[in-house]
Amino acid sequence: MEHNQLEQILTLRRHYLPHEPDDEEALARAIWLNKQHWDNTSHAIAAGIAKAFNGA
């Protein structure tokens, strides 16, 4: 599965949108949701690190 991108995308769709079909729109939404999740996580971590170093 590590080298099969289609299987990875299908897994993301099943995780984020379990009741959606495996069509292009649902797959694209799952990819977008995954990207948003990791963007939000990285911003939260950066904010936490900045807060820790600034002593706030």
ZISUL-V706234 format. One record per pair of residues at least 6 apart in sequence whose ideal C-beta (glycine too) atoms are under 8 Angstrom apart, sorted by sequence separation. I is the first residue (numbers start at 1). J is the second residue. If there is no record, write none. Layout:
BEGIN
I:J + I:J
END
This chain:
BEGIN
1:7 + 20:26 + 1:8 + 13:20 + 13:22 + 17:26 + 20:29 + 1:11 + 20:30 + 10:22 + 17:29 + 13:26 + 16:29 + 17:30 + 13:27 + 16:30 + 12:27 + 15:30 + 13:29 + 17:33 + 10:27 + 13:30 + 16:33 + 9:27 + 12:30 + 16:34 + 12:31 + 9:30 + 12:33 + 9:31 + 12:34
END
